[in-house]
Amino acid sequence: MEDVLTEIPPPSRFFQEDLNNFTPPSPPLPSPFLLLSQNPNEAAEPPLRPSVLIVALSSPSLHLFHNVSSKTLIGTLVLPETPFSGNSINPSLKDKSCNIYSLDRHQNPKNPTLLVSFQCPIAAERCHSVAKLLISQQIVPQRVLILDSIQSRNFRGKLSRDEAVAFKLETTSERKAPSLSLEYFPSASVVDGLGAALMAACEINNIKATLCVTWPQFGASVLSLIRSLIFPALDLDLSISPGVDDYSQPSLPLFSVAQESHKKQNMAPSLCFRTFILQFMLLVFSVLNTSLHASEPPLTLDYYASACPNLFEIVKKEMECAVLSDPRNAALIVRLHFHDCFGCDGSVLLDDTITLKGEKKASPNIHSLKGFRIIDRIKNNLESECPGIVSCADILTIAARDAVILVGGPYWDVPLGRKDSITASPELADANLPTANEGLATIISKFLYQGLSVTDMVALSGAHTIGMARCESFRARIYGGDFEATAGSNPLSQSYLSSLKSTCPPVRGVGDNNITAMDYVTPDLFDNSFYHLLLKGEGLLSSDQELYSSLLGIQTKQLVKQYAADPVAFFQQFSDSMVKLGNITNQDSFATGEVRKICRFVNT
């Protein structure tokens, strides 16, 4: 018999990641380091204590500071591109460097204003180490100003090429006495890369810091905006060469200290950071109890008092029917609200159409979000009672509150007045939403971006006292993960682990959709049992157990203990945090949003 040749080759026995294991990993690059000029008359150079540390990341800011005549090169930050060989640490020609200047060293030698100009893009995996180097024992700034550009893929809203805009984010200490009079960066938008890492470092070290982001990335209009709004706040005598507003997109030069000492080069690069989620923000990130400021939304408690007085009763009745038929529906609505409310604009409810790609198929949503039909039924009843009045975003927020109450949780007042977004962003959903296997530092950073504190994060995680999790979400924790390490050899814990393994097979792709309760003690009751499981090391999701077991979790561990011991404190904080969560609104939706007639589709 002849061999039969098929057009489609048989599938590989290996997963793609297994095939990658045959390729030896690249050797790690050496850490970045500073080379600072030293006074020969001094035995040891003391740390630099600048009154202001300016970090220029955006092309317009680099262009402007390049044309500032009164600056003195005092050092460089070297980013080695190849592993060191031998004992020499001299930078090679392949190394990238970012120059450090003093803008007023002669007038203020003890506390000068320093400028760090990043002429080259910084890789995502190096942002943390670079931020740690700039906010270190060698450089101890009193205040930090970071100038970056808005990346359109990270911005929740519309950006016009013809309009120059500037926004800011601040650390807690800066917010008490802000130095820049700018609008705050819109909620649900993302700041990533070195700017985010520097802000985290300043927040941890209680340093006054402002991150100013501007749009567009190039052009005379944004140059004029920076000169008129930001430069005056620096309180410096900066003489800028005439004609610098005549500026087009420049090239990307790379140069070292030695090259700078011989000739000037164009310092205005085109920066293109990749999307960056902080995998390891700082070793002590868990001490954070504050967040970057988010704009306050125009919401009120009596928004529908006259236009739809029976709103709350209609939502309550429908939720009662849903939860009585299946208590799990309470958890489905709460989760739906959370996934929508890193923007709270009803965008998560939108179906895909020819002209719009919704968020339901984003990786954090595709297998975890249900309950859409419950919201549809509520909307249909409200359209009969008061058509075109109540937004889907407000319906979801009220329904989440009622869902918690119906399974024994606390009550809170719900501010209302949101509009429904006419767009959706699966990319932002992928970037913003926490996932089951992320580390504590990453999850804290995602809450921080949304204006939620560490306390909010721990309290909101308590919603996992109801609801279920898919096998795919906890397989890594029970097979080769740290479940046995955190739970110990307790016979009851071992029995629970055996039960989990019988539900969730070890082979990926087999039983991925099998589910089990995240709180196996009281799965249908909203209480503080979830925190007792964390104390015993039996948290189902790795991200949940990290709250108590992570070495970084200094503050989160204490909060877990507090809520386990005091259910009243947990209920109170959960109520407060849910209000804060609901107040994270998409500011663009107030200008361009609508009240949808059908929650799954924008109005036509």
Secondary structure, DSSP 8 states (H G I E B T S, - for coil): ------SS----SS-HHHHHTTS---------EEEE---TTSSS---B--SEEEEE-SHHHHHHHHTBSS-EEEEEEEE-SS---TT-----TT-EEEEEEESSTTT-SSS-EEEEE--S---GGGHHHHHHHHSSSSB--SEEEEEEE--GGG-SS---TT--EEEEEE-HHHHTS-S---EE--TT----HHHHHHHHHHHHTT-EEEEEEEESSSSHHHHHHHHHHTGGGG-----B-TTTT-----------HHHHHH----------------SS--TTGGG------------BTTTTTTT-TTHHHHHHHHHHHHHHH-THHHHHHHHHHHHHTTBTSSGGG----SS---STTSTTTTTT---HHHHHHHHHHHHHHSTTTS-HHHHHHHHHHHHHHHTT-------B---B-S---HHHHHHHS--TT--HHHHHHHHHHTT--HHHHHHHHGGGGSSEEEHHHHHHHHSSSSHHHHHTT-HHHHHHHHHHHHHS-SSTTSSTT-EEESSSSSTTS-SSHHHHHHHTT--SSHHHHHHHH-TT-HHHHHHHHHHHH-HHHHHHHHHHHHHHHHT-B-HHHHHH-B--SBTTB---
